[in-house]
Amino acid sequence: MVATRSFKLVILLLLCTSLTVLLAESAPNQQKDTYNYDEYFVEKTILKNAVSKGAVQFQREEDGDVRECQNRSTTSFGSSKHMPPFKFRGHFSNNKNANPNLFNWNKVMVAYCDGGAFTGDVETVDPDTNLHFRGARIFSAVMEDLLSKGLKDAKKALLIGSSAGAYPAMFYCDRFSKLLPSTPRLKCLTDSGYFIDVNKNLQKGKGFETIYKALVTLHGSVKALPKSCTSRMKPELCFFPQNMQQYIKTPLYTIMSPFDIVQVGTSLGDYYNAIKQNNCSANQKENLRELRLELLSKLPNASDTKSRGAFIDSQFHHTRLQNYWKPQNVSVVNNVV
């Protein structure tokens, strides 16, 4: 990836594995998907010098289960050694008709499966499993590599995180901005990661706070989280976007569904089959309505249009930009998508 023209960059923090960066030029020569003209595959690039900096990580399950972490370290969910080519599509396609706004941008997918939102920085290696929890060092190593390849010359830059990748997109949003002091237009975006802490009377699942507390403990995440947040509340609460977003100075935008599959499953329990089969009970429908109202009430202040924005749909899905975005499916009303 070289800066031979006005350098525009999209960095994606998605769900895959660690120590892997996928690079795509605006006119790549990748393997084409024969079933969809706006999709293409990108081979992985390993940052070999990252290991010398301690940037080593294996996947862990989000409930803090080290055994599950060890199991996943032998799969594509936990090791870049087993990772297949990644498919770029939707907002990350290089097809002008399918992706008119970003088709000619440089795109980098920072493959994420450290299980700790790139916040881990534990020096001690687990003696029984040889697992490392150093996601924060991975992020630093990736940024250093990209800066040397032209990122520092970017005229426009987006830091996008989907699903669990939304957390580092928030946590490192201001840091990303500071790394690019000469970039005139820079924004951050979270896609399907604005998970909320629901009313205890509504919560039927284990909830996100339990997950976050285990994550912070296992990964030693406190020092990677912004002190502006951890000085005011427990570190696990800083993982809630409703709490974290108020401490972010860089423009931040959110794409989320009140009926996000992960949010519903974690907060309300197993509604998947009932929703898919259009067979929800009256009680389930009421709970879903309440969940929607809770999300809307915990979004950023709507009056701050210069630094905050949100696109809220009502579909039962997860990760819209990568999996569901197509311009043919978009409706525009009063110049608003």
TORFIPA-428392 format. One record per residue: y, x, z of N, C-alpha, C in turn. Coordinates in steps of 0.1 Angstrom, whole numbers, padded with zeros to 4 digits, always signed. Example, Ala and Ser with C-alpha at 12.3 -4.5 7.8 and 13.67 -1.06 7.14 Angstrom:
-0057+0132+0078-0045+0123+0078-0033+0132+0078;-0022+0128+0071-0011+0137+0071+0000+0129+0079;
END
This chain:
-0012+0009+0000+0000+0000+0000+0012+0009+0000;+0021+0008-0010+0032+0017-0011+0045+0008-0013;+0056+0013-0008+0069+0006-0009+0076+0010-0022;+0071+0005-0033+0077+0008-0046+0087-0003-0051;+0089-0013-0043+0098-0024-0046+0103-0029-0033;+0111-0039-0034+0116-0046-0022+0104-0050-0014;+0102-0044-0002+0090-0045+0006+0090-0058+0014;+0081-0067+0012+0080-0079+0020+0066-0080+0025;+0065-0083+0038+0052-0081+0044+0048-0093+0053;+0036-0098+0052+0030-0107+0061+0019-0100+0068;+0020-0100+0082+0009-0095+0090+0002-0106+0097;-0011-0107+0095-0018-0118+0101-0027-0113+0112;-0026-0121+0123-0035-0118+0134-0045-0129+0135;-0057-0127+0130-0066-0138+0128-0079-0136+0137;-0089-0143+0134-0102-0142+0141-0112-0134+0134;-0114-0121+0137-0125-0114+0131-0129-0103+0140;-0126-0091+0137-0130-0080+0146-0119-0070+0148;-0122-0059+0154-0112-0049+0158-0113-0037+0149;-0102-0029+0150-0101-0016+0143-0103-0018+0128;-0098-0029+0123-0100-0032+0108-0086-0038+0103;-0082-0032+0092-0070-0038+0086-0074-0041+0071;-0070-0053+0067-0072-0056+0053-0059-0056+0045;-0058-0048+0035-0046-0047+0027-0047-0053+0014;-0036-0060+0010-0036-0066-0004-0022-0064-0010;-0022-0057-0022-0010-0056-0029-0007-0070-0036;+0005-0071-0041+0009-0084-0047+0001-0087-0060;-0005-0076-0066-0013-0078-0078-0026-0071-0076;-0034-0076-0067-0046-0068-0064-0057-0070-0074;-0067-0061-0073-0078-0061-0082-0091-0064-0074;-0090-0075-0067-0102-0078-0058-0112-0087-0065;-0123-0089-0059-0133-0098-0064-0128-0112-0064;-0129-0119-0075-0124-0133-0075-0135-0143-0070;-0130-0153-0063-0139-0164-0059-0141-0173-0071;-0153-0175-0076-0156-0183-0088-0154-0198-0086;-0153-0202-0073-0153-0216-0070-0138-0221-0068;-0129-0212-0065-0115-0216-0062-0106-0206-0068;-0097-0209-0077-0089-0200-0084-0078-0193-0075;-0075-0199-0063-0065-0193-0054-0071-0185-0043;-0084-0181-0044-0090-0173-0033-0094-0160-0039;-0094-0149-0031-0099-0136-0034-0103-0129-0022;-0112-0119-0024-0117-0112-0012-0111-0098-0011;-0109-0093+0001-0103-0080+0003-0113-0072+0012;-0116-0060+0008-0125-0052+0016-0118-0046+0028;-0125-0043+0038-0119-0038+0051-0115-0023+0049;-0105-0020+0057-0101-0006+0058-0101-0002+0073;-0109+0008+0076-0110+0013+0090-0100+0023+0093;-0093+0021+0104-0083+0031+0109-0091+0041+0118;-0096+0051+0111-0104+0061+0118-0097+0069+0129;-0084+0071+0127-0077+0079+0137-0074+0071+0149;-0076+0058+0149-0074+0049+0161-0083+0052+0172;-0095+0056+0169-0105+0059+0180-0100+0071+0188;-0094+0081+0182-0089+0092+0190-0078+0088+0200;-0072+0077+0198-0061+0072+0206-0067+0062+0217;-0080+0060+0217-0086+0051+0227-0086+0037+0222;-0083+0034+0210-0082+0021+0205-0096+0016+0201;-0104+0013+0211-0118+0009+0208-0120-0005+0215;-0126-0014+0209-0128-0027+0215-0140-0034+0209;-0147-0041+0217-0158-0050+0213-0155-0064+0218;-0160-0074+0210-0158-0088+0213-0163-0092+0227;-0156-0100+0233-0161-0107+0245-0160-0122+0244;-0168-0129+0251-0167-0143+0251-0155-0147+0260;-0148-0158+0257-0135-0161+0264-0137-0165+0278;-0149-0166+0283-0150-0170+0297-0153-0157+0306;-0151-0146+0300-0152-0133+0308-0167-0129+0310;-0176-0133+0301-0190-0130+0302-0193-0117+0295;-0195-0106+0303-0197-0093+0297-0210-0092+0289;-0220-0100+0294-0233-0100+0287-0231-0106+0273;-0224-0116+0271-0221-0122+0258-0213-0112+0250;-0204-0105+0256-0196-0095+0250-0205-0085+0243;-0215-0080+0251-0224-0070+0246-0232-0076+0234;-0237-0088+0235-0244-0094+0224-0236-0095+0211;-0223-0098+0212-0215-0099+0200-0211-0086+0195;-0212-0075+0202-0208-0062+0197-0217-0057+0186;-0228-0064+0184-0237-0060+0173-0236-0070+0161;-0226-0078+0161-0224-0088+0150-0210-0086+0144;-0207-0093+0133-0194-0093+0127-0183-0098+0136;-0187-0105+0146-0177-0110+0156-0172-0100+0166;-0179-0089+0166-0176-0079+0176-0176-0064+0172;-0178-0062+0159-0177-0048+0155-0173-0048+0140;-0164-0039+0137-0159-0038+0123-0170-0032+0114;-0180-0026+0120-0191-0021+0112-0199-0032+0105;-0199-0044+0111-0207-0055+0105-0198-0065+0098;-0186-0062+0096-0176-0072+0091-0177-0073+0075;-0179-0085+0070-0179-0086+0055-0165-0086+0050;-0163-0086+0036-0150-0088+0031-0143-0101+0035;-0130-0100+0037-0123-0112+0042-0117-0120+0030;-0117-0133+0031-0112-0141+0020-0097-0145+0023;-0089-0142+0013-0075-0146+0014-0073-0159+0005;-0067-0169+0011-0065-0181+0005-0053-0188+0011;-0050-0201+0007-0040-0208+0013-0026-0201+0012;-0019-0200+0023-0006-0193+0023-0008-0178+0020;-0020-0173+0020-0022-0159+0018-0027-0156+0004;-0028-0166-0005-0032-0164-0018-0022-0156-0026;-0027-0149-0037-0017-0142-0046-0015-0150-0059;-0019-0163-0059-0017-0171-0070-0004-0179-0069;+0005-0177-0078+0018-0183-0077+0018-0198-0076;+0009-0205-0084+0008-0219-0083+0003-0224-0070;-0006-0217-0064-0012-0221-0051-0004-0217-0040;+0004-0207-0041+0012-0201-0030+0026-0197-0035;+0034-0206-0039+0047-0202-0046+0056-0194-0037;+0056-0195-0024+0065-0188-0015+0061-0174-0011;+0048-0171-0010+0044-0158-0005+0034-0151-0014;+0033-0156-0027+0022-0150-0035+0024-0135-0038;+0036-0131-0039+0039-0117-0042+0043-0108-0031;+0040-0113-0018+0042-0104-0007+0031-0095-0004;+0034-0084+0002+0023-0075+0007+0017-0082+0020;+0004-0082+0020-0003-0090+0031-0012-0080+0038;-0012-0081+0051-0021-0072+0060-0027-0082+0070;-0041-0082+0070-0048-0090+0080-0053-0080+0091;-0047-0081+0102-0052-0073+0114-0063-0081+0120;-0075-0077+0117-0087-0084+0121-0088-0084+0136;-0090-0096+0142-0089-0097+0157-0102-0103+0162;-0109-0095+0171-0120-0101+0179-0121-0093+0191;-0110-0088+0197-0111-0081+0209-0113-0090+0221;-0111-0103+0219-0113-0113+0229-0102-0113+0239;-0092-0105+0238-0081-0104+0248-0067-0104+0243;-0066-0110+0230-0053-0111+0224-0045-0098+0223;-0053-0087+0221-0047-0073+0220-0039-0070+0232;-0044-0074+0244-0037-0071+0256-0045-0062+0265;-0057-0059+0262-0065-0051+0271-0061-0036+0271;-0062-0030+0282-0059-0016+0283-0066-0010+0295;-0079-0011+0295-0087-0006+0307-0092+0007+0303;-0089+0017+0311-0093+0031+0308-0108+0033+0311;-0113+0026+0321-0127+0028+0325-0136+0020+0315;-0147+0027+0311-0156+0021+0302-0167+0015+0311;-0172+0003+0307-0182-0004+0314-0195+0005+0314;-0199+0009+0326-0211+0019+0326-0224+0013+0322;-0226+0000+0323-0238-0006+0319-0239-0009+0305;-0228-0012+0298-0228-0017+0285-0221-0008+0275;-0213+0001+0280-0205+0010+0272-0194+0002+0264;-0190-0009+0270-0180-0017+0263-0166-0012+0268;-0156-0013+0258-0143-0008+0260-0134-0021+0259;-0123-0021+0267-0114-0033+0267-0100-0027+0265;-0097-0024+0252-0084-0017+0249-0077-0023+0237;-0076-0036+0237-0070-0043+0226-0055-0039+0224;-0048-0036+0235-0034-0033+0233-0032-0020+0225;-0041-0010+0227-0041+0002+0220-0044+0000+0205;-0052-0010+0202-0055-0013+0188-0042-0018+0181;-0035-0027+0187-0023-0032+0181-0013-0020+0179;-0012-0011+0188-0002+0000+0187-0007+0009+0175;-0020+0012+0174-0025+0020+0163-0023+0014+0150;-0025+0001+0149-0023-0006+0136-0008-0005+0132;+0001-0008+0141+0015-0008+0138+0020+0006+0134;+0015+0016+0140+0018+0030+0137+0014+0033+0123;+0002+0029+0119-0004+0031+0106+0005+0024+0095;+0008+0011+0098+0016+0004+0088+0030+0009+0086;+0036+0013+0097+0050+0019+0096+0050+0031+0087;+0039+0039+0087+0038+0051+0079+0035+0048+0064;+0031+0035+0062+0027+0031+0048+0038+0023+0042;+0050+0021+0048+0061+0014+0042+0066+0002+0049;+0059-0001+0060+0064-0013+0068+0078-0011+0073;+0082+0002+0076+0095+0004+0081+0106+0001+0071;+0103+0000+0059+0113-0003+0048+0113-0018+0044;+0106-0026+0052+0105-0040+0048+0119-0047+0049;+0121-0055+0039+0134-0063+0038+0131-0077+0045;+0119-0082+0044+0115-0094+0050+0102-0092+0057;+0099-0098+0068+0087-0096+0075+0083-0108+0083;+0070-0112+0083+0065-0123+0091+0053-0118+0099;+0053-0121+0111+0041-0118+0120+0035-0132+0123;+0023-0134+0118+0016-0147+0119+0003-0145+0126;+0001-0154+0136-0012-0154+0143-0018-0168+0142;-0031-0168+0139-0038-0181+0138-0049-0181+0149;-0050-0193+0155-0060-0195+0165-0057-0186+0177;-0067-0178+0181-0065-0169+0192-0055-0158+0188;-0054-0155+0175-0044-0145+0171-0030-0150+0173;-0028-0162+0177-0014-0167+0180-0009-0161+0192;-0017-0157+0202-0013-0151+0214-0006-0138+0211;-0012-0128+0205-0005-0116+0202+0007-0118+0193;+0007-0128+0184+0019-0130+0176+0031-0134+0185;+0028-0140+0196+0039-0143+0206+0042-0131+0215;+0031-0125+0221+0033-0115+0230+0041-0103+0224;+0038-0100+0211+0043-0088+0205+0054-0091+0195;+0059-0104+0195+0069-0108+0186+0082-0099+0187;+0087-0098+0199+0099-0090+0201+0097-0076+0199;+0085-0071+0202+0082-0057+0200+0081-0054+0185;+0075-0063+0178+0075-0062+0163+0089-0061+0157;+0098-0069+0163+0112-0069+0158+0118-0056+0161;+0116-0050+0173+0122-0037+0176+0116-0026+0168;+0104-0027+0163+0098-0017+0154+0105-0017+0141;+0112-0028+0137+0118-0029+0124+0133-0032+0125;+0140-0023+0131+0155-0026+0134+0163-0028+0121;+0158-0023+0110+0166-0023+0097+0161-0035+0088;+0152-0043+0093+0147-0054+0085+0156-0066+0088;+0163-0071+0078+0173-0082+0080+0167-0095+0083;+0155-0098+0078+0149-0111+0080+0135-0109+0086;+0133-0113+0098+0120-0112+0105+0118-0123+0114;+0106-0129+0113+0102-0141+0121+0088-0140+0125;+0084-0148+0135+0070-0149+0139+0066-0163+0138;+0053-0165+0136+0047-0178+0135+0033-0179+0141;+0031-0190+0148+0018-0193+0154+0012-0205+0147;-0001-0204+0143-0008-0214+0136-0020-0218+0144;-0020-0231+0149-0032-0236+0156-0035-0228+0169;-0024-0224+0176-0026-0216+0188-0017-0220+0199;-0010-0231+0197+0000-0236+0208-0008-0245+0217;-0018-0239+0225-0026-0246+0234-0018-0249+0247;-0019-0261+0252-0012-0265+0263-0020-0267+0276;-0014-0267+0287-0020-0270+0300-0018-0285+0302;-0029-0293+0301-0028-0307+0302-0028-0312+0316;-0023-0324+0317-0023-0331+0330-0037-0331+0336;-0038-0328+0349-0052-0327+0355-0059-0340+0355;-0052-0351+0355-0059-0364+0354-0065-0366+0340;-0059-0360+0330-0064-0361+0316-0075-0351+0313;-0075-0340+0319-0084-0329+0316-0099-0332+0320;-0107-0332+0311-0122-0334+0313-0130-0322+0310;-0125-0312+0302-0132-0300+0299-0128-0289+0310;-0132-0277+0308-0129-0266+0317-0114-0262+0317;-0107-0265+0306-0093-0262+0306-0091-0247+0302;-0078-0245+0298-0075-0231+0293-0072-0222+0305;-0066-0227+0316-0062-0218+0327-0074-0210+0332;-0086-0216+0333-0098-0209+0337-0102-0198+0327;-0100-0200+0315-0103-0190+0304-0093-0179+0306;-0080-0182+0307-0070-0171+0308-0071-0163+0320;-0075-0169+0331-0076-0161+0343-0088-0151+0342;-0099-0155+0336-0110-0146+0334-0106-0135+0324;-0099-0138+0314-0094-0129+0304-0085-0118+0310;-0075-0122+0318-0066-0113+0324-0074-0103+0333;-0083-0109+0341-0091-0100+0350-0099-0090+0343;-0107-0094+0333-0116-0085+0326-0108-0075+0317;-0097-0079+0311-0090-0070+0302-0079-0062+0308;-0075-0065+0320-0064-0059+0326-0051-0061+0318;-0049-0074+0315-0039-0078+0305-0024-0077+0311;-0023-0076+0324-0010-0078+0330+0001-0069+0324;-0002-0056+0322+0008-0047+0318+0012-0048+0303;+0004-0055+0296+0007-0058+0282+0016-0070+0280;+0016-0079+0290+0024-0091+0289+0038-0088+0292;+0047-0096+0286+0062-0094+0289+0065-0096+0304;+0072-0086+0310+0075-0087+0324+0085-0099+0326;+0092-0103+0316+0101-0114+0318+0094-0126+0322;+0081-0127+0318+0072-0139+0321+0064-0136+0334;+0058-0125+0335+0049-0122+0346+0057-0121+0359;+0070-0118+0359+0078-0117+0371+0081-0131+0376;+0078-0141+0368+0082-0155+0373+0070-0164+0375;+0058-0159+0370+0046-0168+0372+0034-0159+0371;+0022-0165+0375+0010-0158+0374+0007-0154+0360;+0001-0142+0357-0001-0137+0344-0009-0146+0335;-0019-0153+0340-0027-0162+0332-0018-0174+0327;-0008-0177+0334+0001-0188+0329+0010-0184+0318;+0012-0171+0316+0020-0166+0305+0012-0167+0292;-0001-0170+0292-0008-0172+0280-0005-0186+0274;+0001-0195+0282+0004-0208+0276+0017-0207+0268;+0017-0210+0255+0029-0209+0247+0041-0217+0253;+0038-0228+0260+0049-0236+0265+0057-0228+0276;+0050-0218+0282+0057-0210+0292+0062-0197+0285;+0055-0191+0276+0058-0178+0270+0070-0179+0261;+0071-0190+0253+0080-0190+0242+0095-0189+0247;+0098-0193+0259+0112-0193+0264+0117-0178+0266;+0107-0169+0266+0111-0155+0269+0112-0147+0256;+0109-0153+0245+0109-0146+0232+0123-0148+0225;+0129-0137+0221+0142-0137+0215+0142-0138+0200;+0131-0133+0194+0129-0134+0179+0126-0148+0175;+0131-0152+0163+0128-0166+0158+0113-0168+0158;+0108-0179+0163+0094-0182+0165+0092-0196+0160;+0082-0198+0152+0078-0211+0146+0064-0214+0149;+0061-0227+0150+0048-0232+0154+0042-0242+0144;+0029-0240+0141+0022-0251+0134+0010-0255+0143;+0010-0268+0145-0001-0272+0155-0004-0287+0153;-0016-0291+0156-0020-0305+0156-0022-0309+0171;-0017-0320+0175-0021-0325+0188-0036-0327+0190;-0043-0329+0178-0057-0331+0179-0065-0319+0173;-0059-0307+0176-0066-0295+0172-0080-0295+0178;-0089-0290+0170-0103-0291+0175-0106-0283+0188;-0099-0271+0189-0101-0263+0201-0094-0269+0213;-0082-0274+0211-0075-0280+0222-0082-0293+0227;-0087-0301+0218-0094-0313+0222-0107-0309+0230;-0115-0300+0224-0127-0296+0230-0126-0290+0244;-0116-0282+0245-0114-0274+0258-0107-0283+0269;-0099-0292+0265-0092-0301+0274-0099-0314+0277;-0104-0320+0267-0109-0334+0268-0125-0334+0269;-0131-0324+0263-0145-0324+0263-0150-0326+0249;-0163-0330+0247-0169-0331+0234-0166-0344+0227;-0155-0344+0219-0151-0356+0212-0154-0354+0197;-0160-0343+0193-0161-0339+0179-0168-0349+0171;-0180-0353+0175-0188-0363+0167-0181-0376+0166;-0176-0381+0178-0169-0394+0178-0157-0394+0168;-0150-0383+0168-0138-0383+0159-0143-0382+0144;-0152-0373+0142-0157-0372+0128-0163-0384+0122;-0170-0392+0131-0177-0404+0127-0168-0416+0129;-0155-0414+0132-0146-0425+0134-0151-0435+0144;-0156-0430+0155-0163-0439+0164-0159-0436+0179;-0146-0434+0180-0141-0431+0194-0140-0444+0202;-0143-0443+0215-0142-0454+0224-0127-0457+0227;-0124-0468+0233-0110-0471+0237-0105-0461+0246;-0113-0456+0255-0108-0446+0265-0106-0433+0258;-0114-0429+0249-0112-0417+0241-0099-0417+0233;-0096-0429+0227-0084-0431+0219-0072-0429+0228;-0073-0435+0240-0061-0434+0249-0059-0420+0253;-0070-0413+0256-0069-0399+0260-0062-0390+0249;-0066-0393+0237-0061-0386+0225-0046-0389+0224;-0042-0401+0226-0028-0405+0225-0020-0397+0236;-0025-0396+0248-0019-0389+0259-0018-0374+0256;-0028-0369+0250-0028-0355+0246-0017-0352+0236;-0015-0361+0227-0004-0359+0217+0009-0359+0224;+0012-0369+0233+0024-0369+0239+0027-0357+0248;+0016-0352+0254+0018-0340+0262+0022-0328+0253;+0016-0326+0242+0020-0315+0233+0034-0317+0229;+0038-0328+0225+0052-0330+0220+0062-0327+0231;+0059-0330+0243+0068-0328+0254+0069-0313+0258;+0059-0305+0253+0059-0291+0257+0063-0282+0246;+0068-0287+0235+0073-0279+0224+0087-0274+0228;+0091-0263+0221+0105-0258+0223+0115-0268+0221;+0127-0265+0227+0138-0274+0225+0142-0277+0211;+0142-0289+0207+0144-0292+0192+0158-0289+0188;+0168-0287+0197+0182-0284+0193+0184-0270+0189;+0174-0261+0192+0175-0247+0189+0169-0244+0175;+0175-0249+0165+0169-0249+0152+0170-0235+0145;+0178-0226+0150+0179-0213+0144+0168-0203+0148;+0163-0205+0160+0153-0196+0165+0140-0203+0169;+0139-0216+0168+0126-0223+0170+0124-0234+0160;+0112-0236+0157+0108-0247+0148+0094-0250+0149;+0090-0262+0145+0076-0267+0147+0072-0276+0135;+0060-0275+0130+0054-0284+0121+0042-0290+0128;+0043-0303+0131+0032-0309+0138+0025-0320+0129;+0013-0318+0127+0006-0328+0119-0004-0336+0128;-0011-0345+0123-0020-0353+0132-0034-0353+0127;-0038-0342+0121-0052-0341+0116-0061-0334+0127;-0074-0337+0126-0084-0331+0135-0089-0319+0128;-0083-0307+0130-0087-0295+0123-0083-0283+0132;-0085-0271+0126-0081-0259+0133-0077-0248+0122;-0066-0241+0124-0061-0231+0115-0057-0237+0101;-0046-0242+0101-0041-0249+0088-0038-0239+0077;-0030-0229+0080-0025-0220+0070-0036-0214+0061;-0046-0209+0068-0057-0202+0061-0067-0211+0055;-0070-0222+0061-0081-0231+0057-0077-0243+0049;-0065-0249+0052-0062-0262+0047-0049-0263+0038;-0041-0252+0038-0029-0253+0030-0031-0252+0015;-0026-0263+0008-0025-0263-0006-0013-0270-0010;-0004-0265-0019+0008-0272-0023+0005-0286-0029;-0006-0287-0035-0010-0300-0041-0011-0311-0031;-0014-0307-0018-0016-0317-0008-0003-0320+0001;+0008-0314-0004+0021-0315+0004+0029-0326-0001;+0035-0334+0008+0045-0344+0005+0059-0339+0010;+0069-0342+0002+0083-0338+0006+0091-0351+0007;+0097-0353+0019+0106-0364+0022+0119-0359+0026;+0130-0362+0019+0143-0358+0023+0144-0343+0024;+0138-0336+0014+0138-0321+0013+0131-0315+0025;+0122-0322+0032+0114-0317+0043+0100-0318+0039;+0092-0307+0040+0078-0307+0037+0070-0316+0048;
END
